């Protein structure tokens, strides 16, 4: 498709509502995933802190060069 102006581009050949609505829905879903991931990580860290494992994991992360994957850290610590 060739657009001769910015308004033609944003109109998307008459399908602007569908196209830009889809773009907005994807952006909202991706932002929601980031927020949900942060909340799950915070809850996991809080649970581990209650169990006293956070200090061991943080020390292991520093020794391994800043690895932030808690599951990997716990597996390596258990081995």
N, C-alpha and C positions, 0 to 999 in steps of 0.2 A: 504494500500500500504506500502511496506517496501522498504526503500532506503538504499543502502549500502554505499553511499558516499554523500558528499554535492553536487557534480555536478549532481548526479541523482535526488536529491531533487530539485535543481533549474531547471532542465530540465523538471520536472513534467510529466514524461512519454511521452514526445513529445508535450505536451500542454502548454509549458512554456509561449509562447507569449500570449495565451488567459488568463491563470491564472494570470501571473504577470501584464499583461495589465489591467485586471479587478481590481487587488489590487491597481495599480497606479491610475486608474480612480476614485475609491472610496476615496483614500487618497486626491486626488485633489478636489473632490466634498466636502469632509468634511472640508478641509482647506478653500475652498471658502465660505462655510456656516459660518464659524467662522469670516472671514473677513467681509462678508455681514452683519452679526449680529452686529459687532462692528460699522460699518458705519451707520446702521439704528439707533442704540442706540445713537451714537454721534449726528445724525441729530435730533432725538427726544429731546435730552437734550438741543440742541441749540434752538429748537423751544420753548421749555418750558421756557428756560432762557429769551427769548424775551418776553414771556408772564408773567414773574416774578414769576413763580411757583417753580423754582428750589430750592430756599432757604427753602421754606416750606417743600418740599419733602425731602431734605437733613436733615432737622431738624427731620422730622418724622422717617427717616431711622435710625438716631442715637438713637432716643427714643425707637424704636422697635428692636434694636439690629443689625442694619446694613442691613436691608432688602433692596435689590437692585431692586426689581420688581416695575417699575414705575407705571404700570397699577394698581397693588394692592394698592400702596401708594395713587394714585389719587382717587380710589374708596373709600378707608377708609377715606380719607380727606373729600370727598364729603358727606359721611354719617353722 
